[in-house]
Amino acid sequence: MELYQIRYFLAVAETLSFTRASERVFVSQPALTKAIQRLEEAIGGRLFDRTRNTVQLTELGREMLPSLHQIHASAVEARERARRLAGDRADVVRIGVMCTIDFDQVLPAFAASQEGRIAVSLSFREGSLEALTDALDRGDLDLAILCSPHDIPRRFETAHLFSEDYVVAFGDDHRFGGRDAIEIGELHRERYCERTMCEFSSWIERLLRERGVGLEVVQSSAREDWIQALVRANFGVAFMPASIADAARLASARTADVPIVREVMLLAPADRAATAARQAVADSLLAYDWAGGSARGSTARRSA
């Protein structure tokens, strides 16, 4: 039984909606559903009765609700006590980078953050959207670089770093070869390699479905290098950020009629005061010229 599973359960119990609960806790609905299923496996019974239009607590769910509330409250209290005891003594800034963001693309900005400043130690962690936001909530991370097709909950402070296109990557012998743009309808019945960790996966799937475009999913993997190898070997095409396709030296094309763009953001917990070290790193990242690859002056929409 994990704390994030309990938090997801409490969100569903309060909203009686998997859709609203997923928006509240900032995870995809499939991820939330899977977490609830794992919690039910740990407890040994169903917690919700779910139909097409309604969600209700089962008898077991109603019995477990007070206990799970208490577990969650106690964990939050213990975490806050540990934070107060730690104070601002630590000079290490713990940073999460989403697994679908090219680390080589963001690392120069962190190198620039070390120039002309009191040295700050940086500790990096890779993770999915759900894992990083959960780590921010637990206090295991100070900052995170990530992106999402959904609105960011107010419990996080956000600042824009850069935007980039999603592209369709394909092998050298593919019929799209030599083109830098395609129409989205040309993907209909295309063999497709699915990046299961992609934060835009469900969003892109819905976008295509709304336009009557059906893909033939022939391979699925959470590993970026496997998807890249499959695309390179002409098993199928894949949607991916342009930086990932470029880093893998894959041919790619934009969907010209329906541009897909992601916003890469810097996140920090809104309820936790920034240490001097965290603020120094955040300020440097926000002042970095992401287009040109150098430091510059910049002002964030909201401080991180």
Summary of the structure (lengths in Angstrom):
residues: 304
radius of gyration: 21.3
end to end distance: 31.4
largest distance: 61.6
contacts: 909
relative contact order: 0.15
helix: 41%
strand: 25%
